[in-house]
Amino acid sequence: MKLIKRKQYLDKLISVKNTPDIKVITGVRRSGKSKLLESFIKTELKKDESANIISLNLTDPTNESYLEYHALYDYIESQYASAKNNYVLIDEIQMCEGFEHAVIGLHNTEKYDIYITGSNAFLLSSDLATLFTGRTFEIEVFPFSFVEFCTYFEFEPNNESLNKYFNEGGMSGSYVYNNENEKYTYLNNVYKTLILRDIVQKYNIRKPVIIDNLSNYLMDNISNITSIRKITKELTKAGLQISNVTIASYTDYLCNAFSFYKINKYNIRGKKYLNTNCKYYLCDHSFRYAKLGKRNMDYGRILENIVAIEFLRRGYEVYTGALYDKEVDFVAIKQDEKLYVQVSNDLSLLTTFDREVSPLLKIQDAYPKIILSRINQPSYSFEGVHIIDVVDWLSDMQ
């Protein structure tokens, strides 16, 4: 399979190299965590010619004897080399029963620079805080961005390649299949593995059909404002016997496993974060096609999903804005930066343009206000609102 250099993530790993934290690489299944670790070894650690690199993939049958934490700890200690930089890199750490004891033990020796990856459902942010008590630095890996997609296929970033990205998505494991049905079969299998083997196993879910139907509902409603109560009502209509508590828990499981991202509301006028109602965005839009097919295609909602994930990929906190009776697609915040953003696949109709620009014009503060759309021309301004071609924005490597 063809590999590309994922500079954004490599730079993060490089920036924390030789710090005392346990570096933990997280993200949805098949997003490239293992390949990133391999790339990190090849491109950076190999520059230290005297380095002692202790690398294990615990899914490799030859490493089966290390699937118990005492054995794992003892093996790594046996490979320690004094007077050298010692790097420990363990892929699929969750395969080792009691892995946290081995990792903490190695960390406490202060002899190793430690990097681990694991299955998304078994290496959650919440779990890390409990297992390693603040000793970690987490790097979340997303599926391929539009720029990475273009790099992989050697496309020029333009409207045509964006159309291809709409159909292909960012799960690079599907790129090796030439037939669309084969691509979606692969993606469907990945997603079912995510649900059935990881989440169901971790949380001992007795009725997988509920979380499967919940996942399908969220996929079918990406970018729509919703609530736990509404989701429960709709799934109950479909014949499932469920409660709000169950749906709230299962939705959290899907989000914790990096399958979906919950975007809460932000009251623009009151500058308050709201817990009522929210939006859910899918980690990669290609899963929607694989699970639900291409029925009811809404390119505007798919584009909004792509933009939401891109903001998260760039390190923004993302909210959906509420202003009086109007909605702003995104309020994106990073340190002192705040952006108000509308997303539209097509602004050619005056009624559409008015609908998108109207909420932004009502905002009184001086933070940038942006509409992202496929305008196929250079950016321009309208009464202080910046209208930017979404291809240009997605291609801008900040």
LUMLUM-570084 format. One record per residue (C-alpha): residue in three letters; z, x, y. Coordinates in steps of 0.5 Angstrom, whole numbers. Each point is the difference from the previous one (the first is absolute). Example, Ala and Ser with C-alpha at 12.3 -4.5 7.8 and 13.67 -1.06 7.14 Angstrom:
<rs>
@aa:ALA z:16 x:25 y:-9 .
@aa:SER z:-2 x:2 y:7 .
</rs>
This chain:
<rs>
@aa:MET z:0 x:0 y:0 .
@aa:LYS z:-2 x:2 y:7 .
@aa:LEU z:6 x:3 y:4 .
@aa:ILE z:1 x:0 y:8 .
@aa:LYS z:5 x:4 y:4 .
@aa:ARG z:5 x:-6 y:3 .
@aa:LYS z:2 x:4 y:6 .
@aa:GLN z:5 x:-5 y:3 .
@aa:TYR z:4 x:0 y:-6 .
@aa:LEU z:-1 x:8 y:-2 .
@aa:ASP z:3 x:1 y:7 .
@aa:LYS z:6 x:-4 y:-1 .
@aa:LEU z:2 x:4 y:-6 .
@aa:ILE z:-2 x:7 y:4 .
@aa:SER z:5 x:-2 y:5 .
@aa:VAL z:6 x:-1 y:-4 .
@aa:LYS z:-2 x:5 y:-5 .
@aa:ASN z:7 x:5 y:-1 .
@aa:THR z:4 x:-5 y:3 .
@aa:PRO z:6 x:-2 y:-4 .
@aa:ASP z:-2 x:-8 y:-1 .
@aa:ILE z:-2 x:-2 y:-7 .
@aa:LYS z:-8 x:-2 y:2 .
@aa:VAL z:-1 x:-7 y:-3 .
@aa:ILE z:-8 x:-2 y:0 .
@aa:THR z:0 x:-8 y:-1 .
@aa:GLY z:-6 x:-5 y:1 .
@aa:VAL z:-3 x:-5 y:-4 .
@aa:ARG z:-3 x:1 y:-7 .
@aa:ARG z:-6 x:5 y:-1 .
@aa:SER z:0 x:1 y:8 .
@aa:GLY z:-1 x:8 y:-1 .
@aa:LYS z:8 x:2 y:-1 .
@aa:SER z:-1 x:5 y:-6 .
@aa:LYS z:-7 x:2 y:3 .
@aa:LEU z:4 x:2 y:7 .
@aa:LEU z:5 x:4 y:-4 .
@aa:GLU z:-6 x:4 y:-4 .
@aa:SER z:-3 x:1 y:7 .
@aa:PHE z:6 x:2 y:3 .
@aa:ILE z:1 x:5 y:-5 .
@aa:LYS z:-7 x:3 y:0 .
@aa:THR z:-1 x:0 y:8 .
@aa:GLU z:7 x:2 y:2 .
@aa:LEU z:5 x:3 y:-5 .
@aa:LYS z:-5 x:4 y:-3 .
@aa:LYS z:0 x:4 y:7 .
@aa:ASP z:7 x:3 y:-2 .
@aa:GLU z:-3 x:4 y:-5 .
@aa:SER z:7 x:2 y:-3 .
@aa:ALA z:2 x:-7 y:0 .
@aa:ASN z:3 x:-3 y:-7 .
@aa:ILE z:-3 x:-7 y:-1 .
@aa:ILE z:4 x:-4 y:-5 .
@aa:SER z:-5 x:-6 y:-1 .
@aa:LEU z:1 x:-6 y:-5 .
@aa:ASN z:-4 x:-6 y:-1 .
@aa:LEU z:5 x:-5 y:-4 .
@aa:THR z:-6 x:-4 y:-2 .
@aa:ASP z:-3 x:6 y:-4 .
@aa:PRO z:2 x:0 y:-8 .
@aa:THR z:2 x:7 y:0 .
@aa:ASN z:5 x:-1 y:5 .
@aa:GLU z:4 x:-6 y:-4 .
@aa:SER z:6 x:5 y:-2 .
@aa:TYR z:2 x:-1 y:8 .
@aa:LEU z:0 x:-7 y:0 .
@aa:GLU z:8 x:0 y:0 .
@aa:TYR z:3 x:3 y:6 .
@aa:HIS z:4 x:6 y:-3 .
@aa:ALA z:-6 x:2 y:-3 .
@aa:LEU z:-4 x:0 y:6 .
@aa:TYR z:6 x:3 y:4 .
@aa:ASP z:0 x:6 y:-5 .
@aa:TYR z:-7 x:1 y:0 .
@aa:ILE z:-1 x:1 y:7 .
@aa:GLU z:6 x:5 y:1 .
@aa:SER z:-3 x:4 y:-6 .
@aa:GLN z:-6 x:1 y:4 .
@aa:TYR z:4 x:2 y:6 .
@aa:ALA z:-3 x:7 y:3 .
@aa:SER z:5 x:4 y:5 .
@aa:ALA z:-3 x:3 y:6 .
@aa:LYS z:-5 x:-5 y:0 .
@aa:ASN z:-2 x:-7 y:4 .
@aa:ASN z:1 x:-5 y:-6 .
@aa:TYR z:-3 x:-7 y:1 .
@aa:VAL z:1 x:-5 y:-5 .
@aa:LEU z:-5 x:-6 y:0 .
@aa:ILE z:1 x:-6 y:-5 .
@aa:ASP z:-5 x:-5 y:-1 .
@aa:GLU z:2 x:-7 y:-3 .
@aa:ILE z:7 x:2 y:1 .
@aa:GLN z:2 x:-7 y:-2 .
@aa:MET z:-2 x:1 y:-7 .
@aa:CYS z:6 x:5 y:-1 .
@aa:GLU z:7 x:-5 y:-2 .
@aa:GLY z:5 x:2 y:5 .
@aa:PHE z:-5 x:4 y:5 .
@aa:GLU z:4 x:0 y:6 .
@aa:HIS z:6 x:4 y:-3 .
@aa:ALA z:-5 x:6 y:-2 .
@aa:VAL z:-3 x:-1 y:7 .
@aa:ILE z:7 x:0 y:4 .
@aa:GLY z:2 x:6 y:-5 .
@aa:LEU z:-6 x:4 y:2 .
@aa:HIS z:1 x:-2 y:7 .
@aa:ASN z:7 x:2 y:0 .
@aa:THR z:-1 x:7 y:-2 .
@aa:GLU z:-4 x:1 y:6 .
@aa:LYS z:-5 x:5 y:-3 .
@aa:TYR z:-6 x:-5 y:-1 .
@aa:ASP z:-5 x:-3 y:5 .
@aa:ILE z:-1 x:-7 y:-4 .
@aa:TYR z:-6 x:-5 y:0 .
@aa:ILE z:0 x:-6 y:-4 .
@aa:THR z:-5 x:-6 y:-1 .
@aa:GLY z:2 x:-6 y:-4 .
@aa:SER z:-3 x:-7 y:-2 .
@aa:ASN z:1 x:-5 y:7 .
@aa:ALA z:5 x:-5 y:-3 .
@aa:PHE z:4 x:5 y:-3 .
@aa:LEU z:1 x:5 y:6 .
@aa:LEU z:1 x:-5 y:6 .
@aa:SER z:3 x:2 y:7 .
@aa:SER z:6 x:-4 y:-2 .
@aa:ASP z:1 x:3 y:-6 .
@aa:LEU z:-1 x:7 y:3 .
@aa:ALA z:6 x:-1 y:5 .
@aa:THR z:4 x:-2 y:-6 .
@aa:LEU z:-2 x:5 y:-5 .
@aa:PHE z:0 x:6 y:5 .
@aa:THR z:4 x:-2 y:6 .
@aa:GLY z:-4 x:2 y:6 .
@aa:ARG z:-3 x:7 y:-3 .
@aa:THR z:-7 x:-2 y:-1 .
@aa:PHE z:-6 x:0 y:5 .
@aa:GLU z:-5 x:-6 y:-2 .
@aa:ILE z:-7 x:1 y:1 .
@aa:GLU z:-4 x:-7 y:-2 .
@aa:VAL z:-7 x:1 y:-2 .
@aa:PHE z:-5 x:-6 y:1 .
@aa:PRO z:-7 x:-1 y:-3 .
@aa:PHE z:-6 x:3 y:3 .
@aa:SER z:-1 x:-2 y:7 .
@aa:PHE z:-7 x:-1 y:3 .
@aa:VAL z:-1 x:7 y:2 .
@aa:GLU z:2 x:3 y:-7 .
@aa:PHE z:-4 x:-5 y:-3 .
@aa:CYS z:-6 x:2 y:5 .
@aa:THR z:2 x:8 y:-2 .
@aa:TYR z:0 x:-2 y:-7 .
@aa:PHE z:-7 x:-3 y:0 .
@aa:GLU z:-3 x:5 y:5 .
@aa:PHE z:-1 x:-7 y:5 .
@aa:GLU z:-1 x:0 y:7 .
@aa:PRO z:6 x:-4 y:3 .
@aa:ASN z:-4 x:-6 y:2 .
@aa:ASN z:-1 x:-8 y:-1 .
@aa:GLU z:-4 x:1 y:-6 .
@aa:SER z:5 x:5 y:-3 .
@aa:LEU z:6 x:-5 y:2 .
@aa:ASN z:-4 x:-6 y:-4 .
@aa:LYS z:1 x:5 y:-6 .
@aa:TYR z:7 x:1 y:1 .
@aa:PHE z:1 x:-7 y:1 .
@aa:ASN z:-3 x:-1 y:-7 .
@aa:GLU z:3 x:6 y:-3 .
@aa:GLY z:7 x:1 y:3 .
@aa:GLY z:4 x:6 y:-1 .
@aa:MET z:2 x:1 y:-7 .
@aa:SER z:-4 x:6 y:-1 .
@aa:GLY z:1 x:-1 y:-8 .
@aa:SER z:-5 x:-5 y:0 .
@aa:TYR z:-5 x:4 y:4 .
@aa:VAL z:-3 x:3 y:-7 .
@aa:TYR z:-2 x:-7 y:-2 .
@aa:ASN z:-7 x:-2 y:2 .
@aa:ASN z:0 x:-7 y:-2 .
@aa:GLU z:4 x:-5 y:4 .
@aa:ASN z:3 x:-3 y:-6 .
@aa:GLU z:2 x:6 y:-3 .
@aa:LYS z:4 x:2 y:7 .
@aa:TYR z:3 x:-6 y:0 .
@aa:THR z:2 x:0 y:-7 .
@aa:TYR z:3 x:7 y:1 .
@aa:LEU z:4 x:-3 y:7 .
@aa:ASN z:2 x:-6 y:-4 .
@aa:ASN z:3 x:4 y:-5 .
@aa:VAL z:4 x:5 y:5 .
@aa:TYR z:3 x:-6 y:3 .
@aa:LYS z:2 x:-4 y:-6 .
@aa:THR z:3 x:7 y:-2 .
@aa:LEU z:4 x:0 y:6 .
@aa:ILE z:3 x:-7 y:-1 .
@aa:LEU z:1 x:-1 y:-7 .
@aa:ARG z:2 x:7 y:-2 .
@aa:ASP z:4 x:3 y:6 .
@aa:ILE z:3 x:-6 y:4 .
@aa:VAL z:1 x:-5 y:-6 .
@aa:GLN z:3 x:6 y:-4 .
@aa:LYS z:4 x:3 y:6 .
@aa:TYR z:3 x:-7 y:2 .
@aa:ASN z:0 x:-3 y:-7 .
@aa:ILE z:-4 x:-6 y:2 .
@aa:ARG z:-1 x:-5 y:-6 .
@aa:LYS z:-5 x:-4 y:3 .
@aa:PRO z:-6 x:4 y:3 .
@aa:VAL z:-4 x:-6 y:1 .
@aa:ILE z:4 x:-1 y:6 .
@aa:ILE z:-1 x:7 y:3 .
@aa:ASP z:-7 x:0 y:-2 .
@aa:ASN z:-1 x:-7 y:4 .
@aa:LEU z:4 x:2 y:6 .
@aa:SER z:-5 x:7 y:0 .
@aa:ASN z:-6 x:-4 y:0 .
@aa:TYR z:3 x:-5 y:6 .
@aa:LEU z:1 x:6 y:4 .
@aa:MET z:-7 x:3 y:-1 .
@aa:ASP z:-3 x:-7 y:2 .
@aa:ASN z:4 x:0 y:6 .
@aa:ILE z:0 x:7 y:3 .
@aa:SER z:0 x:-1 y:8 .
@aa:ASN z:3 x:-7 y:0 .
@aa:ILE z:7 x:-1 y:2 .
@aa:THR z:4 x:-3 y:-5 .
@aa:SER z:8 x:0 y:-3 .
@aa:ILE z:3 x:0 y:-6 .
@aa:ARG z:1 x:-8 y:0 .
@aa:LYS z:-7 x:-1 y:1 .
@aa:ILE z:-2 x:5 y:-6 .
@aa:THR z:5 x:-4 y:-4 .
@aa:LYS z:-3 x:-7 y:2 .
@aa:GLU z:-7 x:2 y:-2 .
@aa:LEU z:2 x:4 y:-6 .
@aa:THR z:4 x:-6 y:-2 .
@aa:LYS z:-6 x:-5 y:1 .
@aa:ALA z:-4 x:5 y:-5 .
@aa:GLY z:6 x:-2 y:-5 .
@aa:LEU z:4 x:6 y:0 .
@aa:GLN z:8 x:-2 y:0 .
@aa:ILE z:3 x:5 y:5 .
@aa:SER z:5 x:1 y:5 .
@aa:ASN z:-1 x:3 y:7 .
@aa:VAL z:5 x:5 y:-2 .
@aa:THR z:-4 x:2 y:-6 .
@aa:ILE z:-7 x:0 y:5 .
@aa:ALA z:4 x:5 y:5 .
@aa:SER z:2 x:5 y:-6 .
@aa:TYR z:-6 x:0 y:-3 .
@aa:THR z:-4 x:1 y:7 .
@aa:ASP z:5 x:6 y:1 .
@aa:TYR z:-2 x:3 y:-7 .
@aa:LEU z:-7 x:0 y:2 .
@aa:CYS z:1 x:3 y:7 .
@aa:ASN z:5 x:5 y:-3 .
@aa:ALA z:-5 x:2 y:-5 .
@aa:PHE z:-5 x:1 y:6 .
@aa:SER z:-5 x:-5 y:-2 .
@aa:PHE z:1 x:-4 y:6 .
@aa:TYR z:3 x:1 y:7 .
@aa:LYS z:4 x:-5 y:4 .
@aa:ILE z:-1 x:0 y:7 .
@aa:ASN z:5 x:-4 y:4 .
@aa:LYS z:-1 x:-4 y:7 .
@aa:TYR z:2 x:3 y:6 .
@aa:ASN z:1 x:-4 y:6 .
@aa:ILE z:-4 x:3 y:6 .
@aa:ARG z:3 x:-3 y:6 .
@aa:GLY z:7 x:0 y:-3 .
@aa:LYS z:-1 x:7 y:-3 .
@aa:LYS z:4 x:-2 y:-6 .
@aa:TYR z:-2 x:1 y:-8 .
@aa:LEU z:0 x:-7 y:-3 .
@aa:ASN z:2 x:-1 y:-8 .
@aa:THR z:-4 x:-7 y:0 .
@aa:ASN z:-7 x:0 y:-3 .
@aa:CYS z:-4 x:6 y:-1 .
@aa:LYS z:-6 x:3 y:-3 .
@aa:TYR z:-2 x:4 y:-6 .
@aa:TYR z:-5 x:5 y:-1 .
@aa:LEU z:-3 x:3 y:-6 .
@aa:CYS z:0 x:7 y:-1 .
@aa:ASP z:-7 x:0 y:-2 .
@aa:HIS z:-5 x:-5 y:1 .
@aa:SER z:-4 x:1 y:-6 .
@aa:PHE z:6 x:-2 y:-4 .
@aa:ARG z:-2 x:-7 y:3 .
@aa:TYR z:-7 x:0 y:-3 .
@aa:ALA z:2 x:2 y:-7 .
@aa:LYS z:6 x:-5 y:0 .
@aa:LEU z:-3 x:-6 y:3 .
@aa:GLY z:-8 x:2 y:0 .
@aa:LYS z:-4 x:-1 y:7 .
@aa:ARG z:1 x:-7 y:1 .
@aa:ASN z:2 x:-3 y:7 .
@aa:MET z:-2 x:7 y:3 .
@aa:ASP z:3 x:1 y:7 .
@aa:TYR z:-2 x:6 y:3 .
@aa:GLY z:4 x:-1 y:6 .
@aa:ARG z:7 x:0 y:-5 .
@aa:ILE z:-3 x:6 y:-4 .
@aa:LEU z:-1 x:4 y:7 .
@aa:GLU z:7 x:-2 y:2 .
@aa:ASN z:3 x:3 y:-6 .
@aa:ILE z:-4 x:6 y:0 .
@aa:VAL z:3 x:1 y:7 .
@aa:ALA z:7 x:-2 y:-2 .
@aa:ILE z:0 x:6 y:-5 .
@aa:GLU z:-3 x:5 y:4 .
@aa:PHE z:5 x:-1 y:6 .
@aa:LEU z:5 x:1 y:-6 .
@aa:ARG z:-3 x:6 y:-2 .
@aa:ARG z:0 x:3 y:7 .
@aa:GLY z:7 x:-1 y:0 .
@aa:TYR z:1 x:-6 y:4 .
@aa:GLU z:5 x:-6 y:-1 .
@aa:VAL z:-4 x:-6 y:0 .
@aa:TYR z:2 x:-7 y:2 .
@aa:THR z:-4 x:-6 y:2 .
@aa:GLY z:1 x:-3 y:7 .
@aa:ALA z:3 x:-6 y:2 .
@aa:LEU z:-1 x:-3 y:7 .
@aa:TYR z:1 x:-7 y:2 .
@aa:ASP z:-5 x:-4 y:-4 .
@aa:LYS z:-4 x:6 y:-1 .
@aa:GLU z:-1 x:6 y:-5 .
@aa:VAL z:-2 x:7 y:0 .
@aa:ASP z:-2 x:3 y:-6 .
@aa:PHE z:4 x:6 y:0 .
@aa:VAL z:5 x:4 y:5 .
@aa:ALA z:0 x:7 y:-3 .
@aa:ILE z:6 x:5 y:2 .
@aa:LYS z:1 x:7 y:0 .
@aa:GLN z:5 x:3 y:4 .
@aa:ASP z:-1 x:-1 y:7 .
@aa:GLU z:-7 x:-3 y:-2 .
@aa:LYS z:-2 x:-7 y:0 .
@aa:LEU z:-6 x:-4 y:-1 .
@aa:TYR z:-2 x:-7 y:0 .
@aa:VAL z:-6 x:-1 y:-5 .
@aa:GLN z:-5 x:-6 y:-2 .
@aa:VAL z:-5 x:1 y:-6 .
@aa:SER z:-6 x:-4 y:0 .
@aa:ASN z:-6 x:1 y:-5 .
@aa:ASP z:-5 x:-3 y:5 .
@aa:LEU z:1 x:0 y:8 .
@aa:SER z:-8 x:-3 y:1 .
@aa:LEU z:3 x:-7 y:2 .
@aa:LEU z:3 x:-1 y:6 .
@aa:THR z:5 x:-5 y:-3 .
@aa:THR z:2 x:5 y:-5 .
@aa:PHE z:1 x:5 y:6 .
@aa:ASP z:4 x:-4 y:4 .
@aa:ARG z:4 x:-2 y:-6 .
@aa:GLU z:2 x:7 y:-1 .
@aa:VAL z:1 x:3 y:7 .
@aa:SER z:4 x:-6 y:3 .
@aa:PRO z:6 x:2 y:-4 .
@aa:LEU z:0 x:7 y:3 .
@aa:LEU z:-2 x:-2 y:7 .
@aa:LYS z:7 x:-4 y:0 .
@aa:ILE z:4 x:6 y:-2 .
@aa:GLN z:3 x:3 y:7 .
@aa:ASP z:2 x:7 y:-2 .
@aa:ALA z:-4 x:6 y:1 .
@aa:TYR z:-1 x:2 y:-7 .
@aa:PRO z:-7 x:1 y:-3 .
@aa:LYS z:-3 x:-6 y:-2 .
@aa:ILE z:-6 x:0 y:-5 .
@aa:ILE z:-5 x:-4 y:-4 .
@aa:LEU z:-3 x:4 y:-6 .
@aa:SER z:-7 x:-3 y:-2 .
@aa:ARG z:-7 x:2 y:-3 .
@aa:ILE z:-3 x:0 y:7 .
@aa:ASN z:-5 x:5 y:-2 .
@aa:GLN z:0 x:3 y:7 .
@aa:PRO z:5 x:5 y:4 .
@aa:SER z:7 x:-3 y:2 .
@aa:TYR z:1 x:-3 y:7 .
@aa:SER z:5 x:-4 y:3 .
@aa:PHE z:1 x:-7 y:2 .
@aa:GLU z:6 x:-2 y:6 .
@aa:GLY z:4 x:6 y:-3 .
@aa:VAL z:-2 x:-2 y:-8 .
@aa:HIS z:-3 x:6 y:-3 .
@aa:ILE z:-6 x:-2 y:-5 .
@aa:ILE z:-1 x:5 y:-5 .
@aa:ASP z:-5 x:0 y:-6 .
@aa:VAL z:5 x:0 y:-6 .
@aa:VAL z:-5 x:5 y:-4 .
@aa:ASP z:2 x:5 y:6 .
@aa:TRP z:7 x:-1 y:0 .
@aa:LEU z:1 x:0 y:-8 .
@aa:SER z:-4 x:7 y:1 .
@aa:ASP z:5 x:3 y:5 .
@aa:MET z:4 x:5 y:-4 .
@aa:GLN z:6 x:0 y:4 .
</rs>
